[in-house]
Amino acid sequence: MKQSQRNRHTAPPSTGPLTREELQLAARNHSMPLEALRYEVTPPGLHYVLTHFDIPDIDAEHWHLRVHGAVERSLELSMAALRRDPAITVPVTLECAGNGRSLLEPRPLSQPWVLEGVGTAEWTGVPLAYLLGKAGVLPNAVEVVFTGADSGVQGGVPQRYARSLPIREALRPDVVLAYAMNGGALPPQHGYPLRLVVPGWYGMASVKWLESIEVATTRFTGFQQDVAYRYQDSADDGGTPVSRIRVRSLMVPPGVPDFFTRHRFLPHGPVLLQGRAWSGEGAVTAVEVGIDGKWVSAQLEPPVGGFAWRKWTLPWVADPGEHVLSCRASDVTGAAQPLEQNWNYQGMGNNVVQRVRVRVE
């Protein structure tokens, strides 16, 4: 990708108030209310949504999925044909790679997520590995490229949304071509009639409104792969690609909120603090809860699935006064959430600990 295109990906970071463009993106996209962390599986209407361009208008009766490239036989499949193939259901926590971007200083200009760009759903569909097995992947295959029906312009580049996966990731048994969400029809905003779901990876990998799967013998260099979704120090830094979800935990804010500030109010006495923790790098092994800077180990419940969140709880006796509550998760790799976020140019992978201010009365 030309350096000039890389520089046009985003405007310079800002220290000022939210721009009109950011507010416009925030109105189009949808975050999960933190109180929805109480649900083991997020209802579709509460699950986070990020749509890069427009939601395509697709007639499933005339839609086809094309599988082609470095395969022994190309396939063109209708939805009826896909539904005749073996199906799996996989519970997966998806998180936007830019979740937490608006908390950075200076603030990268894009979708201004706070903390709520996340959700967990049960995705039903055909295992990608099964479909690639039917097509017969050739030995010289390097990547698999997924292209959606949504199109637009980003960074001055006209494009259809497309991403790739290394062949070893594409052949994992839990990567699914999903046509159902939580047992119901896939909603339009979640990729109807078919989307990719890649457990453990940030949401940008799970291409929606899927129309083409190409097995490639060279590395894919599309805009969403080589320019967007990279950890960069500056606009001129080539950076490294964003892939798996960094370990994170979130708390259900206790008590009731102030309408404007969202600061919390609760009566003194026993309170059960609770939330969810997840990681794309491996199982969450511990969650600590900070109460005014003092850390206590929380109780972990079994995960919903291999790449789905775990519930945690901690009883707390709330004394009158102002308090700051925090939560911090660790995973099997030894990674833990940072207390202070490391800044990057696109605002990716921001897993700094959550802090909730409460007033106990």
N, C-alpha and C positions, 0 to 999 in steps of 0.2 A: 504494500500500500504506500502510495506516495506520501512524503512527509507533510506536504501542504494539506492533504486530506486529513491526516492525523491532527493537525493543528486546528482544523475547522470542526472537530468533533464537538467541542463544547466551548462556551464563552469562558473567559477567565473567571476564577472563583470570586465570590462576592462577600463583603462584610456588611452589606446593607440589608434592608428589609427584603422580604420575598418579592420577586418580580411578578409582573402580570403573567409572563409565560409560565413561571412556576405554579402560580395559582390556577392557571388554565389546565396544566397537567394534573394538579391535585384534584381538580373537580372531575376530570375524566376518569382517573384511576381510583382505586378503592382499597383501603386498608382494613385490617381486621380489628374491631374494637378489642381492647385488652381484656375486657370482661369475658369475651368469647374463649379465652384460655380455659375456662371451666369445662368446655366441651372436649371430649376425647377426640371426636371427629368434627371438624368445622363445617357447619351448614354452608352450602354453596354461596348463598347470598352474603355471608360474612367472611368468606375466604378472600384473601387479598387478590387483586387483579392489577396487572400492568399490561396495557395495550399500546404498542409502539405507534401504530398507524390507525387505520379504521378497522372496526369489526367487520369482516367480510360477510356478504349476504350469499350463503351457499345453500343450494338445493341438494339435499342428500340423495335424492332419487337419481340425479344425474352426475353426482360426484364420483370420482375414481382416484385411487391411490396408485401411483406409478413407482415401481421398484426397478432400478436399472443401473447401468454402469458396469463395474467389474464383477459381473455375475454370470453364471452359466446360462441362465434363462431370465429374461425380463418378465415382470409381472404387471398386470393392470387389474386392480381389484375394486369391485364395488363394495358398498357397505354391507350388502346382503352376503357377499362372499366372505368378507372379514368376519362377520358374525357366525359363520359356519366353522371357522377355525377354533382351536382350543383357546379358552380364555382363562386369565388369572385375575385376581383382585389383590392389589398391593396398597397398603396404607403408607402414605408418604407425606412427610413434612416438606413443603416447598417454601422457600424464602427468596425474596428479591435480593439480588446482589447489592443493590443500592440502599438497602434498609439501613436507616440511621444516618443517611447522608446530610439531612438538614441540621444535625447536631454538630457538624464539623465547622471549624473556624480557620481560614475563610471557607465559605460554603460553596461546594461545587454546584453549578447550575444545571439541574435536571429535575426529575421527579423528586419532590422534597419529602421523602419518607422521614418519619420520626422513628418509631420502633415497630410499627404494626404491619409491615409488609411481609406477612407470613400466614400460613394456614396449613391444616392437615386434612387430607381427604383420602377416601378409599377409591382408587382408580381401577376400573375394570376394562380389560381389552385383551388384545393378542400380544403375546411376548414378541418383542422385536427379533430376538434370536431365532424364534420359530419361523418367522417370515423370511429372514435372511437365509435360513437353512433351506427353505423351499426354493429360493432363488439360486442358491449355490454360490457362496462368496469365493472368488478366485484367490489363489495364494498370494498374489501381489497387491492385494487390497491394503490400504493404509488407514483410511478414514471412511466414515459414512456421513453424508451431507443430507440435512433435512431442510426442506423449503416449505414455507407456509403460503397461504393464499393472500395474506395481508401485504400491502405494498405502500410505499411512500418515499420520502426523501429524508435522509439524515446525514449531517455533515456535508451537505451539498451533493450527496451521492444518491441517485434514484436506485431503488432496490426493492426486492421482496425479502421479507425476513427469512434469514437462513443461518443455520449453525451446523457445526460438525462435531462428531465424537470420534476419538480413536477407536479402531476396530475392536480392541479388547474391551472397551467400555460398552460398545454397541452390542456385543455378544453376551453381556451379563444376563443371567436368567430373569432378573427382576425389572429390566427396562421394558416398559409396556407402551403399546399403541392403544390409547384409551378412548373408548367411545361412551363410557358411562362414568359418573361421578357420584359417590355415595349411594349407589344403587339406582340412580335415576339418569335420565338423559343428560348428556353433556350440555351445559348451558352455553349460549352463544359467546359470552365473554370469556369462557374457559376453553374455547377451541372447537366448538361444534363444526363438523361432525366427528373429527378425529384429531387427537393431539398426541404428542410424545410426552412421556413422563420419565425422567431420569432420576431415580432415587439417589440422594446424597449430594447432587449438584445444585447450585443456585438455579433459580427459576428460568434464567435466560436460555438454558440448555433444552428446556422442555417445550419445543416448538409447537405452537398452536395452529389450528386450521390446516393441518398437514396435507400436502398434495403430492410431494415427491420425496423419495428416498433414493439417493445415488451413492453407490459404493465407489469410492474414488481411489486411485492409485498414487495420487499426490496430495499434499496438504492443502486444505481449503483455505483461501485467503479473502473470504468475503468480509464486508464492512463490520458485521456484528461479531466476527471472529478476531479480526486483526486490528481493528481500530477501537470499537466499543468493547466494554467488558474486559478491561485490562487494569492491573495495578501499575500506576504510573506516578513518578515523583513530580513530573512537569509535563506540559503539552508536548515537548520535544523528546520525551523519554519513550522509547518503544515499549517498555514495560513488560510485564509477564501476564499470561492469561488467567482470568478468573475461572475457577472450576468448582471444587467442592465447598460445601457450606462450612464456615468456621463455627466452632462450638459457641452456643448461646443459650441463655435462660431468660425468661420473662416472668414477671409476677402479675397476678390479678391484683390491681390496685384495691386495697381494702377500704371499707367504709363507703362514703358517698362523695361525689365530686362537686367542687365549685364549677358552675357552668362555663365560665370563661377561661379560668386558669387551669382547671382540672386538678388543682390541689385537693387533697383528700381530707375528710373529716370523719372521725369515728369516736364512739364512747370509750371510756376507759374500761379495762377488764380483759378477759381472755379473747383472743382472736386467732383464727387458724389462717396463717399465711399460706398461699398456694400459688403454683404456677406450672410451667412446662419448660423442659430443657431438651436440646437436640444438637446433633453434630453430623455433618456429612463425612467426617473422617473416621468415625467409629462410634461405639457405644458411649453414651454419657455415663461416667463413673461416679460423679459426685456433684452436689450442688450445695453451696454455702449461702447463707442468708446474713446480710450485714444489717445490724441494728445500731445506728449511730456509730458506725465504724468498727463494731465488734462482730466478728464472724462466728456463726454457729452452723453446724452441719444439719442439713435438712434430710427428711426421709424420702427416699426415692421409691416409686412404684415401677412395676415392669413396663417396658416400652410398648407402644401400640404395635410396632413392627420394627424390622431391622433398620429402617431409615425414617422412623417416625418418632415424635417427641415422647418424653417420659414426664409423668406428673411428679411433682415434689410438694411436700407440705412441711410446715413448721408451726407448732403452737407458740403464741407470743402473748404475754400479759402486758397490755398497753398501758403505760403510765401517762398521766396528764402531761401535756406539753407538746413541743414541736419535735418531730423525729424524722430521720432520713432512713428509709429502708432500701436495701440493695439485694441483688442476687447474682451469683457467679458460678458458672458451670465449668467442669473439667471433663475431658474425654479420655478414651483408652490410649490415645497417643501421648498423653501427658500435657496436651494443650489446655490452657485455661483462658478465660476471658480477661482482657486487660482492664485495669482500673482507669487508664487514660488511653484514648484512642490514638492510634498512629494515623496521621493524615495521609491521604493520597488524592491525586488530581481528579479522578472520576468519582471519588466517594464510594468505593467498593469495599465489601467485606467488613463493615463497621460493627464489630461485636463487643463494644465497650459495655461494661456492666450498666444495667438499668438502675436508676435512682428514683425513688418515689417519696415525695414530701408529704407527711401526714401531720394533722393537728389532732391530738387526743384531748377530748373535753370531758 
